[in-house]
Each structure stands twice: as structure tokens, then as C-alpha cells.
Amino acid sequence: MSLHLLSSICSSQALTSVLLHVLRSLHPFLSTVMGEVELSCLAYVKMYLHACLFPRCSVNGLLLSSSPAGGAVCVTDCVPLLHTHLPLAPITQLALTQVDVWCAQTQQRIVGYYQANACVSDSSPTPCALKIADKIAEQCNNAVLLMIDGGKMSPDYRVPPIVMYERKDTRWTLKDKHTIMLRQWEETRDIASQLLDSGDHSLLVDFDSHLDDITRDWTNQKLNAKIAELASPANGNV
């Protein structure tokens, strides 16, 4: 190998190394500019189970994040809200207030809203969904609106059955799917299926069920622990 060629290769490798370093240092900035949203296993599984638990109903809930404001949105958890009377404003306001207080106590914040429509072929945001999402967007600049696509909720579906929207100016528009991340999708999908097959999806408590029996925990600590156990490295997942 000639000295000239060797020098060129070394220079190329050095340049690549520098570029990688720059990209890594810019990652938080680029994520913010691109409007990336990362959805955790915990958040997805609970949304999925909520829709499965009440298959003939529209269901909704709030998306939470434990990461600070200002960067890419990382949805780390969700709070299932209602499965009856979604447009009923007083119950929604009561739920939002209680969740907001709980978030302040647990260093979390509300970053979005999710909904699954009773009609599985319809994944369009309803006026109720848009109204609640607008309210959340008043407090969170990069809030997201997530609709569950009931027609694509089969256990072996290759991609997450979700449709996500972001607020631009005064309108909610479809978000670029390339900016939505759900790491280890296959493992997450398998965990949701395991909980469904074992009947453990009945552990899920939404705010509606809590209002019927206030001893039931709408923060879903038991279910959270079960999901964490299934997702642990000891069980072959991450």
C-alpha cells in the first residue's frame, strides 16, 4: 500500500471520527429540531391493554414524560382515563386536575393525549380528542396527539398500530413517522400479548373505574411492576 493511499485512509478515518463526535454532541439539539418522539414500552403496553380491556368502547388517556421540557419528547408512561362518556367535560377536568397534581409529586409532566375510537376502522381524532389535546398544548409546546389504529391491533402486526399528530400553528397535523421511535418493538409487542393471554390486562385501572371504586389505583402500580418484570433482562427483554 502506498504512503499516499495510507495517508488518505487515515485522514478519512479521522474525519469520520470527528463527524461522529459532532453528531453525537448535537443529538439533543437535532432531536428537538426534528421533533422526535420516543414511546416507552410501559406507555405503549398500557395504552394497548386499555383498548383491549374495553373493545366496544372509545378509550382515552394522558401521555406522561419524566424527562425535562425543552428536548425531544420521551413518553415514559401513560394514565388511562375514560371508557365511557369521553366528551363529558366535568369528569375530564377532574381527571386532568388529579393527574396534574400527581405528576407534580412524582416529577412527571403531561406531554400528550391518546385515544382509541369504538369504531376500529376509524383512527381519526374526534372533536373531544382535539379539544383535550389543545388544552394540553397550552401547557406543553411540543405536545402530541396519539390515535390507536384499532384495525391494526393484531398480536403479530409488524409496526406499532398508532397514528400520531403534532400541533402546527392552530392545527393538528400528521407527524412524520420517521420521527416516532419505539425501541425493541418486537419485545414490547410480545409483552402486551403475554399480559393479554394471561388475563393480567384486567389489572389495568382507568380513572373511570377508579370513580366507580375509589380503592382501585388509577396510577396502576401493580401493572407497572408486572410490565417491568416482563421487560427485565432476566426474562430476555430490556
Summary of the structure (lengths in Angstrom):
residues: 238
radius of gyration: 20.5
end to end distance: 44.9
largest distance: 79.8
contacts: 698
relative contact order: 0.15
helix: 49%
strand: 18%
